[in-house]
Amino acid sequence: MAVPKRKMSRSNTRSRRANWKAAVVPTVACPQCKSPKLGHTACSVCGTYNGRQVLEV
């Protein structure tokens, strides 16, 4: 198992942790009802996917 030789300083630790950011979830507009939805999923408002009704809403 790899063990560090020296203690990592506070500035190095904080700069490393600064790159861990939450990413915004990309949404697209539903072609039927124009509400925002996740890509490649059925719309939760109208229940359509790829121009077809797939969910009973």
mmCIF file of the N, C-alpha and C atoms, coordinates in Angstrom:
data_MODEL
# 
_entry.id   MODEL 
# 
loop_
_atom_site.group_PDB 
_atom_site.id 
_atom_site.type_symbol 
_atom_site.label_atom_id 
_atom_site.label_alt_id 
_atom_site.label_comp_id 
_atom_site.label_asym_id 
_atom_site.label_entity_id 
_atom_site.label_seq_id 
_atom_site.pdbx_PDB_ins_code 
_atom_site.Cartn_x 
_atom_site.Cartn_y 
_atom_site.Cartn_z 
_atom_site.occupancy 
_atom_site.B_iso_or_equiv 
_atom_site.pdbx_formal_charge 
_atom_site.auth_seq_id 
_atom_site.auth_comp_id 
_atom_site.auth_asym_id 
_atom_site.auth_atom_id 
_atom_site.pdbx_PDB_model_num 
ATOM 1   N N  . MET A 1 1  ? 0.842   -1.176 0.000   1.00 0.00 ? 1  MET A N  1 
ATOM 2   C CA . MET A 1 1  ? 0.000   0.000  0.000   1.00 0.00 ? 1  MET A CA 1 
ATOM 3   C C  . MET A 1 1  ? 0.883   1.234  0.000   1.00 0.00 ? 1  MET A C  1 
ATOM 4   N N  . ALA A 1 2  ? 0.525   2.238  -0.781  1.00 0.00 ? 2  ALA A N  1 
ATOM 5   C CA . ALA A 1 2  ? 1.319   3.449  -0.885  1.00 0.00 ? 2  ALA A CA 1 
ATOM 6   C C  . ALA A 1 2  ? 1.108   4.331  0.349   1.00 0.00 ? 2  ALA A C  1 
ATOM 7   N N  . VAL A 1 3  ? 2.212   4.773  0.918   1.00 0.00 ? 3  VAL A N  1 
ATOM 8   C CA . VAL A 1 3  ? 2.164   5.632  2.099   1.00 0.00 ? 3  VAL A CA 1 
ATOM 9   C C  . VAL A 1 3  ? 2.950   6.895  1.780   1.00 0.00 ? 3  VAL A C  1 
ATOM 10  N N  . PRO A 1 4  ? 2.386   8.087  2.031   1.00 0.00 ? 4  PRO A N  1 
ATOM 11  C CA . PRO A 1 4  ? 3.117   9.314  1.734   1.00 0.00 ? 4  PRO A CA 1 
ATOM 12  C C  . PRO A 1 4  ? 4.332   9.487  2.642   1.00 0.00 ? 4  PRO A C  1 
ATOM 13  N N  . LYS A 1 5  ? 5.426   10.008 2.073   1.00 0.00 ? 5  LYS A N  1 
ATOM 14  C CA . LYS A 1 5  ? 6.641   10.220 2.855   1.00 0.00 ? 5  LYS A CA 1 
ATOM 15  C C  . LYS A 1 5  ? 6.526   11.427 3.764   1.00 0.00 ? 5  LYS A C  1 
ATOM 16  N N  . ARG A 1 6  ? 5.840   12.463 3.298   1.00 0.00 ? 6  ARG A N  1 
ATOM 17  C CA . ARG A 1 6  ? 5.735   13.710 4.055   1.00 0.00 ? 6  ARG A CA 1 
ATOM 18  C C  . ARG A 1 6  ? 4.278   14.101 4.231   1.00 0.00 ? 6  ARG A C  1 
ATOM 19  N N  . LYS A 1 7  ? 4.036   14.876 5.278   1.00 0.00 ? 7  LYS A N  1 
ATOM 20  C CA . LYS A 1 7  ? 2.692   15.404 5.524   1.00 0.00 ? 7  LYS A CA 1 
ATOM 21  C C  . LYS A 1 7  ? 2.359   16.435 4.446   1.00 0.00 ? 7  LYS A C  1 
ATOM 22  N N  . MET A 1 8  ? 1.142   16.373 3.926   1.00 0.00 ? 8  MET A N  1 
ATOM 23  C CA . MET A 1 8  ? 0.727   17.340 2.913   1.00 0.00 ? 8  MET A CA 1 
ATOM 24  C C  . MET A 1 8  ? 0.273   18.625 3.610   1.00 0.00 ? 8  MET A C  1 
ATOM 25  N N  . SER A 1 9  ? 0.761   19.755 3.112   1.00 0.00 ? 9  SER A N  1 
ATOM 26  C CA . SER A 1 9  ? 0.450   21.044 3.735   1.00 0.00 ? 9  SER A CA 1 
ATOM 27  C C  . SER A 1 9  ? -1.033  21.384 3.572   1.00 0.00 ? 9  SER A C  1 
ATOM 28  N N  . ARG A 1 10 ? -1.491  22.329 4.380   1.00 0.00 ? 10 ARG A N  1 
ATOM 29  C CA . ARG A 1 10 ? -2.894  22.747 4.320   1.00 0.00 ? 10 ARG A CA 1 
ATOM 30  C C  . ARG A 1 10 ? -3.245  23.328 2.966   1.00 0.00 ? 10 ARG A C  1 
ATOM 31  N N  . SER A 1 11 ? -2.345  24.148 2.406   1.00 0.00 ? 11 SER A N  1 
ATOM 32  C CA . SER A 1 11 ? -2.645  24.778 1.111   1.00 0.00 ? 11 SER A CA 1 
ATOM 33  C C  . SER A 1 11 ? -2.732  23.732 0.001   1.00 0.00 ? 11 SER A C  1 
ATOM 34  N N  . ASN A 1 12 ? -1.864  22.736 0.022   1.00 0.00 ? 12 ASN A N  1 
ATOM 35  C CA . ASN A 1 12 ? -1.929  21.679 -0.988  1.00 0.00 ? 12 ASN A CA 1 
ATOM 36  C C  . ASN A 1 12 ? -3.192  20.845 -0.828  1.00 0.00 ? 12 ASN A C  1 
ATOM 37  N N  . THR A 1 13 ? -3.568  20.553 0.405   1.00 0.00 ? 13 THR A N  1 
ATOM 38  C CA . THR A 1 13 ? -4.778  19.778 0.651   1.00 0.00 ? 13 THR A CA 1 
ATOM 39  C C  . THR A 1 13 ? -6.001  20.534 0.176   1.00 0.00 ? 13 THR A C  1 
ATOM 40  N N  . ARG A 1 14 ? -6.061  21.815 0.503   1.00 0.00 ? 14 ARG A N  1 
ATOM 41  C CA . ARG A 1 14 ? -7.235  22.613 0.133   1.00 0.00 ? 14 ARG A CA 1 
ATOM 42  C C  . ARG A 1 14 ? -7.315  22.846 -1.370  1.00 0.00 ? 14 ARG A C  1 
ATOM 43  N N  . SER A 1 15 ? -6.184  23.010 -2.029  1.00 0.00 ? 15 SER A N  1 
ATOM 44  C CA . SER A 1 15 ? -6.223  23.206 -3.471  1.00 0.00 ? 15 SER A CA 1 
ATOM 45  C C  . SER A 1 15 ? -6.615  21.916 -4.186  1.00 0.00 ? 15 SER A C  1 
ATOM 46  N N  . ARG A 1 16 ? -6.257  20.785 -3.629  1.00 0.00 ? 16 ARG A N  1 
ATOM 47  C CA . ARG A 1 16 ? -6.673  19.516 -4.198  1.00 0.00 ? 16 ARG A CA 1 
ATOM 48  C C  . ARG A 1 16 ? -8.183  19.339 -4.029  1.00 0.00 ? 16 ARG A C  1 
ATOM 49  N N  . ARG A 1 17 ? -8.701  19.671 -2.856  1.00 0.00 ? 17 ARG A N  1 
ATOM 50  C CA . ARG A 1 17 ? -10.124 19.523 -2.586  1.00 0.00 ? 17 ARG A CA 1 
ATOM 51  C C  . ARG A 1 17 ? -10.968 20.561 -3.321  1.00 0.00 ? 17 ARG A C  1 
ATOM 52  N N  . ALA A 1 18 ? -10.367 21.642 -3.775  1.00 0.00 ? 18 ALA A N  1 
ATOM 53  C CA . ALA A 1 18 ? -11.105 22.699 -4.459  1.00 0.00 ? 18 ALA A CA 1 
ATOM 54  C C  . ALA A 1 18 ? -11.635 22.234 -5.813  1.00 0.00 ? 18 ALA A C  1 
ATOM 55  N N  . ASN A 1 19 ? -11.077 21.156 -6.366  1.00 0.00 ? 19 ASN A N  1 
ATOM 56  C CA . ASN A 1 19 ? -11.511 20.674 -7.665  1.00 0.00 ? 19 ASN A CA 1 
ATOM 57  C C  . ASN A 1 19 ? -12.730 19.765 -7.585  1.00 0.00 ? 19 ASN A C  1 
ATOM 58  N N  . TRP A 1 20 ? -13.173 19.402 -6.368  1.00 0.00 ? 20 TRP A N  1 
ATOM 59  C CA . TRP A 1 20 ? -14.358 18.565 -6.205  1.00 0.00 ? 20 TRP A CA 1 
ATOM 60  C C  . TRP A 1 20 ? -15.574 19.472 -6.171  1.00 0.00 ? 20 TRP A C  1 
ATOM 61  N N  . LYS A 1 21 ? -16.251 19.600 -7.303  1.00 0.00 ? 21 LYS A N  1 
ATOM 62  C CA . LYS A 1 21 ? -17.409 20.480 -7.401  1.00 0.00 ? 21 LYS A CA 1 
ATOM 63  C C  . LYS A 1 21 ? -18.626 19.671 -7.846  1.00 0.00 ? 21 LYS A C  1 
ATOM 64  N N  . ALA A 1 22 ? -19.783 20.114 -7.420  1.00 0.00 ? 22 ALA A N  1 
ATOM 65  C CA . ALA A 1 22 ? -21.023 19.501 -7.881  1.00 0.00 ? 22 ALA A CA 1 
ATOM 66  C C  . ALA A 1 22 ? -21.327 20.009 -9.290  1.00 0.00 ? 22 ALA A C  1 
ATOM 67  N N  . ALA A 1 23 ? -21.680 19.103 -10.172 1.00 0.00 ? 23 ALA A N  1 
ATOM 68  C CA . ALA A 1 23 ? -21.978 19.474 -11.551 1.00 0.00 ? 23 ALA A CA 1 
ATOM 69  C C  . ALA A 1 23 ? -23.477 19.694 -11.717 1.00 0.00 ? 23 ALA A C  1 
ATOM 70  N N  . VAL A 1 24 ? -23.833 20.658 -12.536 1.00 0.00 ? 24 VAL A N  1 
ATOM 71  C CA . VAL A 1 24 ? -25.234 20.939 -12.823 1.00 0.00 ? 24 VAL A CA 1 
ATOM 72  C C  . VAL A 1 24 ? -25.777 19.838 -13.733 1.00 0.00 ? 24 VAL A C  1 
ATOM 73  N N  . VAL A 1 25 ? -26.963 19.329 -13.400 1.00 0.00 ? 25 VAL A N  1 
ATOM 74  C CA . VAL A 1 25 ? -27.571 18.280 -14.200 1.00 0.00 ? 25 VAL A CA 1 
ATOM 75  C C  . VAL A 1 25 ? -28.105 18.894 -15.495 1.00 0.00 ? 25 VAL A C  1 
ATOM 76  N N  . PRO A 1 26 ? -27.658 18.410 -16.659 1.00 0.00 ? 26 PRO A N  1 
ATOM 77  C CA . PRO A 1 26 ? -28.127 18.994 -17.918 1.00 0.00 ? 26 PRO A CA 1 
ATOM 78  C C  . PRO A 1 26 ? -29.550 18.545 -18.230 1.00 0.00 ? 26 PRO A C  1 
ATOM 79  N N  . THR A 1 27 ? -30.403 19.494 -18.560 1.00 0.00 ? 27 THR A N  1 
ATOM 80  C CA . THR A 1 27 ? -31.779 19.176 -18.927 1.00 0.00 ? 27 THR A CA 1 
ATOM 81  C C  . THR A 1 27 ? -32.055 19.677 -20.335 1.00 0.00 ? 27 THR A C  1 
ATOM 82  N N  . VAL A 1 28 ? -33.025 19.030 -20.974 1.00 0.00 ? 28 VAL A N  1 
ATOM 83  C CA . VAL A 1 28 ? -33.467 19.438 -22.303 1.00 0.00 ? 28 VAL A CA 1 
ATOM 84  C C  . VAL A 1 28 ? -34.967 19.691 -22.245 1.00 0.00 ? 28 VAL A C  1 
ATOM 85  N N  . ALA A 1 29 ? -35.484 20.451 -23.171 1.00 0.00 ? 29 ALA A N  1 
ATOM 86  C CA . ALA A 1 29 ? -36.916 20.726 -23.221 1.00 0.00 ? 29 ALA A CA 1 
ATOM 87  C C  . ALA A 1 29 ? -37.634 19.563 -23.902 1.00 0.00 ? 29 ALA A C  1 
ATOM 88  N N  . CYS A 1 30 ? -38.734 19.157 -23.309 1.00 0.00 ? 30 CYS A N  1 
ATOM 89  C CA . CYS A 1 30 ? -39.564 18.103 -23.895 1.00 0.00 ? 30 CYS A CA 1 
ATOM 90  C C  . CYS A 1 30 ? -40.182 18.628 -25.188 1.00 0.00 ? 30 CYS A C  1 
ATOM 91  N N  . PRO A 1 31 ? -40.109 17.874 -26.291 1.00 0.00 ? 31 PRO A N  1 
ATOM 92  C CA . PRO A 1 31 ? -40.670 18.376 -27.547 1.00 0.00 ? 31 PRO A CA 1 
ATOM 93  C C  . PRO A 1 31 ? -42.194 18.490 -27.530 1.00 0.00 ? 31 PRO A C  1 
ATOM 94  N N  . GLN A 1 32 ? -42.865 17.739 -26.662 1.00 0.00 ? 32 GLN A N  1 
ATOM 95  C CA . GLN A 1 32 ? -44.322 17.769 -26.611 1.00 0.00 ? 32 GLN A CA 1 
ATOM 96  C C  . GLN A 1 32 ? -44.829 18.918 -25.737 1.00 0.00 ? 32 GLN A C  1 
ATOM 97  N N  . CYS A 1 33 ? -44.376 18.952 -24.454 1.00 0.00 ? 33 CYS A N  1 
ATOM 98  C CA . CYS A 1 33 ? -44.937 19.920 -23.501 1.00 0.00 ? 33 CYS A CA 1 
ATOM 99  C C  . CYS A 1 33 ? -43.957 21.032 -23.132 1.00 0.00 ? 33 CYS A C  1 
ATOM 100 N N  . LYS A 1 34 ? -42.735 20.987 -23.644 1.00 0.00 ? 34 LYS A N  1 
ATOM 101 C CA . LYS A 1 34 ? -41.707 22.017 -23.437 1.00 0.00 ? 34 LYS A CA 1 
ATOM 102 C C  . LYS A 1 34 ? -41.245 22.147 -21.983 1.00 0.00 ? 34 LYS A C  1 
ATOM 103 N N  . SER A 1 35 ? -41.526 21.157 -21.132 1.00 0.00 ? 35 SER A N  1 
ATOM 104 C CA . SER A 1 35 ? -41.042 21.210 -19.752 1.00 0.00 ? 35 SER A CA 1 
ATOM 105 C C  . SER A 1 35 ? -39.631 20.626 -19.696 1.00 0.00 ? 35 SER A C  1 
ATOM 106 N N  . PRO A 1 36 ? -38.786 21.054 -18.751 1.00 0.00 ? 36 PRO A N  1 
ATOM 107 C CA . PRO A 1 36 ? -37.427 20.509 -18.676 1.00 0.00 ? 36 PRO A CA 1 
ATOM 108 C C  . PRO A 1 36 ? -37.434 19.061 -18.210 1.00 0.00 ? 36 PRO A C  1 
ATOM 109 N N  . LYS A 1 37 ? -36.601 18.240 -18.830 1.00 0.00 ? 37 LYS A N  1 
ATOM 110 C CA . LYS A 1 37 ? -36.494 16.825 -18.464 1.00 0.00 ? 37 LYS A CA 1 
ATOM 111 C C  . LYS A 1 37 ? -35.068 16.368 -18.688 1.00 0.00 ? 37 LYS A C  1 
ATOM 112 N N  . LEU A 1 38 ? -34.704 15.255 -18.109 1.00 0.00 ? 38 LEU A N  1 
ATOM 113 C CA . LEU A 1 38 ? -33.398 14.663 -18.333 1.00 0.00 ? 38 LEU A CA 1 
ATOM 114 C C  . LEU A 1 38 ? -33.341 14.084 -19.742 1.00 0.00 ? 38 LEU A C  1 
ATOM 115 N N  . GLY A 1 39 ? -32.171 14.134 -20.348 1.00 0.00 ? 39 GLY A N  1 
ATOM 116 C CA . GLY A 1 39 ? -32.006 13.587 -21.680 1.00 0.00 ? 39 GLY A CA 1 
ATOM 117 C C  . GLY A 1 39 ? -32.108 12.073 -21.679 1.00 0.00 ? 39 GLY A C  1 
ATOM 118 N N  . HIS A 1 40 ? -32.638 11.489 -22.754 1.00 0.00 ? 40 HIS A N  1 
ATOM 119 C CA . HIS A 1 40 ? -32.773 10.042 -22.941 1.00 0.00 ? 40 HIS A CA 1 
ATOM 120 C C  . HIS A 1 40 ? -33.654 9.401  -21.873 1.00 0.00 ? 40 HIS A C  1 
ATOM 121 N N  . THR A 1 41 ? -34.632 10.133 -21.362 1.00 0.00 ? 41 THR A N  1 
ATOM 122 C CA . THR A 1 41 ? -35.606 9.587  -20.416 1.00 0.00 ? 41 THR A CA 1 
ATOM 123 C C  . THR A 1 41 ? -36.996 10.051 -20.828 1.00 0.00 ? 41 THR A C  1 
ATOM 124 N N  . ALA A 1 42 ? -38.003 9.341  -20.355 1.00 0.00 ? 42 ALA A N  1 
ATOM 125 C CA . ALA A 1 42 ? -39.380 9.735  -20.631 1.00 0.00 ? 42 ALA A CA 1 
ATOM 126 C C  . ALA A 1 42 ? -39.713 10.976 -19.820 1.00 0.00 ? 42 ALA A C  1 
ATOM 127 N N  . CYS A 1 43 ? -40.556 11.829 -20.367 1.00 0.00 ? 43 CYS A N  1 
ATOM 128 C CA . CYS A 1 43 ? -40.963 13.057 -19.692 1.00 0.00 ? 43 CYS A CA 1 
ATOM 129 C C  . CYS A 1 43 ? -41.891 12.684 -18.536 1.00 0.00 ? 43 CYS A C  1 
ATOM 130 N N  . SER A 1 44 ? -41.634 13.233 -17.369 1.00 0.00 ? 44 SER A N  1 
ATOM 131 C CA . SER A 1 44 ? -42.448 12.916 -16.202 1.00 0.00 ? 44 SER A CA 1 
ATOM 132 C C  . SER A 1 44 ? -43.761 13.691 -16.200 1.00 0.00 ? 44 SER A C  1 
ATOM 133 N N  . VAL A 1 45 ? -43.870 14.736 -17.041 1.00 0.00 ? 45 VAL A N  1 
ATOM 134 C CA . VAL A 1 45 ? -45.091 15.556 -17.078 1.00 0.00 ? 45 VAL A CA 1 
ATOM 135 C C  . VAL A 1 45 ? -46.105 14.966 -18.048 1.00 0.00 ? 45 VAL A C  1 
ATOM 136 N N  . CYS A 1 46 ? -45.681 14.727 -19.292 1.00 0.00 ? 46 CYS A N  1 
ATOM 137 C CA . CYS A 1 46 ? -46.631 14.225 -20.295 1.00 0.00 ? 46 CYS A CA 1 
ATOM 138 C C  . CYS A 1 46 ? -46.468 12.736 -20.590 1.00 0.00 ? 46 CYS A C  1 
ATOM 139 N N  . GLY A 1 47 ? -45.338 12.113 -20.182 1.00 0.00 ? 47 GLY A N  1 
ATOM 140 C CA . GLY A 1 47 ? -45.155 10.674 -20.347 1.00 0.00 ? 47 GLY A CA 1 
ATOM 141 C C  . GLY A 1 47 ? -44.732 10.229 -21.728 1.00 0.00 ? 47 GLY A C  1 
ATOM 142 N N  . THR A 1 48 ? -44.166 11.129 -22.535 1.00 0.00 ? 48 THR A N  1 
ATOM 143 C CA . THR A 1 48 ? -43.750 10.743 -23.884 1.00 0.00 ? 48 THR A CA 1 
ATOM 144 C C  . THR A 1 48 ? -42.240 10.559 -23.952 1.00 0.00 ? 48 THR A C  1 
ATOM 145 N N  . TYR A 1 49 ? -41.828 9.714  -24.896 1.00 0.00 ? 49 TYR A N  1 
ATOM 146 C CA . TYR A 1 49 ? -40.399 9.530  -25.185 1.00 0.00 ? 49 TYR A CA 1 
ATOM 147 C C  . TYR A 1 49 ? -40.272 9.231  -26.661 1.00 0.00 ? 49 TYR A C  1 
ATOM 148 N N  . ASN A 1 50 ? -39.452 9.984  -27.342 1.00 0.00 ? 50 ASN A N  1 
ATOM 149 C CA . ASN A 1 50 ? -39.173 9.792  -28.768 1.00 0.00 ? 50 ASN A CA 1 
ATOM 150 C C  . ASN A 1 50 ? -40.456 9.854  -29.600 1.00 0.00 ? 50 ASN A C  1 
ATOM 151 N N  . GLY A 1 51 ? -41.359 10.769 -29.219 1.00 0.00 ? 51 GLY A N  1 
ATOM 152 C CA . GLY A 1 51 ? -42.589 10.959 -29.971 1.00 0.00 ? 51 GLY A CA 1 
ATOM 153 C C  . GLY A 1 51 ? -43.685 9.953  -29.685 1.00 0.00 ? 51 GLY A C  1 
ATOM 154 N N  . ARG A 1 52 ? -43.469 9.035  -28.726 1.00 0.00 ? 52 ARG A N  1 
ATOM 155 C CA . ARG A 1 52 ? -44.473 8.014  -28.408 1.00 0.00 ? 52 ARG A CA 1 
ATOM 156 C C  . ARG A 1 52 ? -44.900 8.139  -26.955 1.00 0.00 ? 52 ARG A C  1 
ATOM 157 N N  . GLN A 1 53 ? -46.110 7.765  -26.643 1.00 0.00 ? 53 GLN A N  1 
ATOM 158 C CA . GLN A 1 53 ? -46.619 7.761  -25.274 1.00 0.00 ? 53 GLN A CA 1 
ATOM 159 C C  . GLN A 1 53 ? -46.150 6.469  -24.620 1.00 0.00 ? 53 GLN A C  1 
ATOM 160 N N  . VAL A 1 54 ? -45.274 6.578  -23.610 1.00 0.00 ? 54 VAL A N  1 
ATOM 161 C CA . VAL A 1 54 ? -44.729 5.385  -22.964 1.00 0.00 ? 54 VAL A CA 1 
ATOM 162 C C  . VAL A 1 54 ? -45.131 5.289  -21.492 1.00 0.00 ? 54 VAL A C  1 
ATOM 163 N N  . LEU A 1 55 ? -45.545 6.389  -20.890 1.00 0.00 ? 55 LEU A N  1 
ATOM 164 C CA . LEU A 1 55 ? -45.982 6.370  -19.495 1.00 0.00 ? 55 LEU A CA 1 
ATOM 165 C C  . LEU A 1 55 ? -47.422 6.848  -19.389 1.00 0.00 ? 55 LEU A C  1 
ATOM 166 N N  . GLU A 1 56 ? -48.165 6.208  -18.515 1.00 0.00 ? 56 GLU A N  1 
ATOM 167 C CA . GLU A 1 56 ? -49.530 6.650  -18.245 1.00 0.00 ? 56 GLU A CA 1 
ATOM 168 C C  . GLU A 1 56 ? -49.493 7.700  -17.155 1.00 0.00 ? 56 GLU A C  1 
ATOM 169 N N  . VAL A 1 57 ? -49.795 8.956  -17.529 1.00 0.00 ? 57 VAL A N  1 
ATOM 170 C CA . VAL A 1 57 ? -49.723 10.062 -16.561 1.00 0.00 ? 57 VAL A CA 1 
ATOM 171 C C  . VAL A 1 57 ? -51.098 10.656 -16.368 1.00 0.00 ? 57 VAL A C  1 
# 
